[in-house]
Amino acid sequence: MTDHALRLLRQDRRLAALAAFPFGFDLDRAAQGHVEPVRTASGDPLEAVAGDACGGTYFACADGSMLYASSEGTAGLIGSSADEALEILIGLPGWRDCVDLSPRDGEERILARVAEVEDGIRACHGIDEERAELRAALGLPERSPVELVGLLHAALMRTEPDFVLIGDDEQGAYGLLDDLPRPPLWEPVLARGRADLARLRNGDPQALEAVAADPVRRRLVLRAAQFDRAEGDPRLLRPLLRAEAEESMTDELRLAAALVALRGDPGDLPLLHEVRETDYDTHCGLSDIPALDAKGSELHAWAREMDETFFGTDPADEPLFTWTELARDQGLTTLARVALIRRLDAIELDQSLLRWPGDPTRLYPSPLRVIAAQLERLGDLVQALRAQRQYTALQDTARDRASARLDQAALERRTGRLDQAARSLASVRDALGDTQDASVRDWRRVNLGMFVAREHYALCGALADAGRPEEARALLALAEEIRGGLSQAGARGVRELAEATAGRVRAIS
């Protein structure tokens, strides 16, 4: 971590004033804080160290990098250290007009842009003598604009995913400072699978055994083979197909079956039938496999139809959730979270993204439910709750509203929003009491009733733990009333929780 120049600025008021004007790095503005509380997607701490006249804030990150956040909702790294960031700010006083440049643009274009920007600044005030004085006093090297643009570009490209900024108020992700092209999500997610596939093709028997035994590596290799197909792959995919069947019916099992069968070799039919009979789910999922005595052309046609229906050869056509699931499985948690948050942000701004295919008047809210579920599995309950609330608002029937609001109440409880959770449970009861909606006529006799009772007891326990006995007793009475109307199986399913919760409430009464 290098912050020598920053420490010198803090020690010398003359240098600090020079950095504030004309270079827009004002230490005194750090005390004002940013326009809203913010945090990085990775959760690492931030320290506001300076600000500018436009309401932007410079943050020192945990690894020493410098991040700039504008007041308009954009943010990005501008240096790998405080000293490097100050080099860029002083050497490129118009750096905000250079964020779309990269070393690929070439020296001529970079120098022309920097000259144009700096001539505009000079028309208002001086920068040359001030730059020379500040560089000398801070011990910063005199780099060319081309070098500085290269440093700025490298920093900006490191922003995603760990340094994406999240606003605490509305929980949306800040946009990037630049419009530079970045690798699609599938590239980092699929990198390990592509490397493993290359090893398998090179004939490494130990690699094949290791990949077949590792569910995550196996799935990644199968996905890599989906988008990079080779004539000899079936010999590698057969053991992966057999191993994947042990996980029951998965998308990757269907993919492996299709990739093997595309060769149209009837000799693969015994293996496919063996895999199909692994369990009930695989039997249902692969029920239409051609008969054992089918011709190769029939097998090929079956595989081609499955391939065209479910898969394909372009990773850009895969649903976002394929890649976020595979990212999570590899421990690329922040990468997956940021992708899901950005999709959630986009839906929040434009609900037409949820339009039902072929029917522009109908919304299809299921992606929001998937986003909420994936964020919950990733441990981001706050963002999961945000997605769940959007999902809940789009439900039509009383049963769907009750079920969605029930899930919302659970997330509110788990994030400590007990009052909101209580209001959500009241909405659940209202929806279930809608006598005009047939979808909730028998809710007490099915699993929904048991789940409703469980969440009432769970919130009751949370209220007791929070030292709120009156509210806990009132909710306990409601929970007991709901349990009393359940089927025998439903009542048994919540009996233990009911007794434990009642004991917790009595303990604080």
Beta strands, then each sheet from edge to edge (+ up, - down):
strand 1: 38-40
strand 2: 46-51
strand 3: 57-61
strand 4: 66-69
strand 5: 74-79
strand 6: 165-167
strand 7: 175-176
strand 8: 355-356
strand 9: 359-363
sheet 1: 1+ 6-
sheet 2: 2+ 3- 4+ 5- 7-
sheet 3: 8+ 9-
end
